Amino acid sequence: MWNCFDRRRPAARSASAAGLALAALCLAAVAVPSRAQTAAEPLAAAAAGAGATAAAPDAAERISVQEFDWFDPVRQRPVPVRLYLPADASVTQLLPLVVFSHGIGGSRRGYSYLGRHWAGQGYASLHLQHVGSDRAVWMGNPLALPGRLQAAAQEGEATARVRDLSFALDQLLASPLGARIDARRIVAAGHSYGANTTLLAAGAQVERDGQVLSLRDPRIQAAIVISAPPFYGEAVPQKVLGGIQVPSLHITATEDIIRVPGYYSPAADRVAVFDAMGGPAKTLAVFEGGSHSIFTDRAGTGGALLNPQVKAATQALSTAFLASVFSGDNAALRQVGQRFAGLLARFSPPSSAAQIRLP
């Protein structure tokens, strides 16, 4: 079972203690928007399509934000999304697209520091919300939280998340806004559980009953993988990840540790995912210190001073990676690695021979 949590169980304790401990630890691992934050989102009606809302362009960042509440009738599953666009881009200019998948307990409004930054740099950024593993897991009886988290981490939800991604791409590209998207330049990105979703969409494969299960979306031309857990239950990571041939950027930290009752994943697991990846065009950036949730919108986690520095470096690294993928020149990516050398415990860029230009 290649789920987000493995099946180990904590030592005997009361259900209430386990539930509260799990809640505390998981809240430390993901960004949960407060009621005030949610209420403060300045969304107004827009004529961009059915179920869409939009915010006015940000005067400082020069971006626009729209939300869509899409529904997949085949799977009977809602797929809410948030789309960040550069406000100053010409309507005739084709925009590269990043499609982003959140971690467990997240939402389409999370990781806004990345969506806003990418849009400010000339990229469209489509942030998904996976209804089977989104912020709803935090709602309800706290004693039932462990069960909700386990249900959100099961194989059925893992595959549904990848299909959310493909469905959202279908919807966006078929919409009026699709005329602004360059369908030849699409990158998948995600954090934690969303990093697993990204890897599956990029070509990770698992075997079930003697048959290879592939969820690859051929439109994905590269992958940004932040804090990826391993694929649990898969004994040979190279069998799962070795077939991925698209360029990839892996971002983690030396304290990128996942802890919940009955489950522990050391930071070394993130590096092991990088090592198992196929293809020469892969880059690894490991920040010194930090935490698993430092890559979310949460401020302060991983260190009050370090947190904004890591976020700024993650923005710069990811943007340089996108430029390298679409230009075939990874010199800028190397330069950004050197620029943030004081924050990085390890930086492994692709070899110069691994430069790739997309068609």
Buried (B, 14 or more C-beta within 10 A) or exposed (E): BBBBBBEEEBEEEEEEEBBBBBBEBBBBBBBBBEEEEEEEBEBEEBEBBEEBBBBEBBEEBEBBBBBBBBBBEEEEBBBBBBBBBBBEBEEEEBBBBBBBBBBBBBBBBBBBBBBBBBBBBBBBBBBBBBBBBBBBBBEEEBBEBBEBBBBBBBBEBBBBBBBBBBBBBBBBBEBEBBEBBBEEBBBBBBBBBBBBBBBBBBBBBBEEEEEEBEBBBEBBBBBBBBBBBBBBEBEEBEBBBBBBBBBBBBBBBBBBBBBBBBBEBEBEBBBBBBBBBBBEBBBBBBBBBBBBBBBBBBEEBBBEEBBBBBBBBBBBBBBBBBBBBBBEBBBBBBEBBEBBEEBBBBBBBBEEEBBBEBE
